């Protein structure tokens, strides 16, 4: 699910914390977590992804956002 960085099945503020911890090299995301955390789907996990999730949780409009949706993502082995 796009935005579910901790892969627990829901998009919540803990996903924002997970992204912030990854950006600051406190944790390392798996390939699956990286794909889910890249909420703006630009190929990188940045603070922008955390902000997009915060906006989603606050019910603020996001253009063309797929946060909260299940999508098929190819992850290279």
C-alpha positions as CSV (number, residue, x, y, z in Angstrom):
1,X,0.0,0.0,0.0
2,X,1.4,3.4,-1.0
3,X,2.3,5.3,2.2
4,X,2.5,2.3,4.5
5,X,6.2,2.5,5.1
6,X,6.2,0.2,8.1
7,X,4.1,-2.4,6.1
8,X,1.5,-2.9,8.9
9,X,-1.5,-2.6,6.6
10,X,-2.5,1.0,7.4
11,X,-1.3,4.5,6.6
12,X,-0.7,6.3,9.8
13,X,1.6,8.8,11.5
14,X,4.0,5.9,12.4
15,X,4.7,5.7,8.6
16,X,5.9,9.3,8.7
17,X,8.1,8.5,11.6
18,X,9.5,5.5,9.8
19,X,10.4,7.7,6.7
20,X,12.0,10.3,8.9
21,X,14.1,7.7,10.7
22,X,15.2,6.3,7.3
23,X,16.1,9.7,5.9
24,X,18.3,10.3,9.0
25,X,20.0,6.9,8.7
26,X,18.5,5.5,11.9
27,X,16.9,2.6,10.1
28,X,17.3,1.0,6.8
29,X,14.1,0.3,4.7
30,X,13.7,-3.0,2.9
31,X,12.9,-2.8,-0.8
32,X,9.2,-3.3,-0.1
33,X,9.2,-0.6,2.5
34,X,11.1,1.8,0.2
35,X,8.5,1.2,-2.5
36,X,5.6,1.9,-0.1
37,X,7.4,4.9,1.5
38,X,7.9,6.6,-1.9
39,X,4.4,8.1,-1.7
40,X,5.0,10.6,-4.5
41,X,6.4,7.8,-6.6
42,X,9.4,9.7,-7.9
43,X,11.9,6.9,-7.2
44,X,13.3,8.4,-4.0
45,X,12.3,8.5,-0.3
46,X,12.5,12.0,1.0
47,X,10.9,14.4,3.4
48,X,8.4,15.2,0.7
49,X,7.0,11.7,1.0
50,X,6.6,12.2,4.7
51,X,4.8,15.5,4.1
52,X,2.5,13.9,1.5
53,X,1.5,11.3,4.0
54,X,0.9,14.0,6.7
55,X,-1.3,15.8,4.2
56,X,-3.2,12.6,3.4
57,X,-3.8,12.0,7.1
58,X,-5.0,15.5,7.5
59,X,-7.4,15.0,4.6
60,X,-5.8,17.8,2.6
61,X,-6.1,17.4,-1.2
62,X,-3.2,15.8,-3.0
63,X,-3.1,15.9,-6.8
64,X,-3.0,12.4,-8.3
65,X,-2.0,10.8,-5.0
66,X,-2.2,7.0,-4.7
67,X,-1.6,7.0,-0.9
68,X,-3.7,4.4,0.8
69,X,-4.2,2.5,-2.4
70,X,-2.8,-0.9,-3.2
71,X,-0.7,-0.9,-6.4
72,X,1.5,-3.4,-8.2
73,X,5.1,-2.4,-7.9
74,X,8.0,-4.3,-9.5
75,X,10.9,-4.7,-7.1
76,X,14.2,-5.8,-8.6
77,X,15.7,-8.8,-6.8
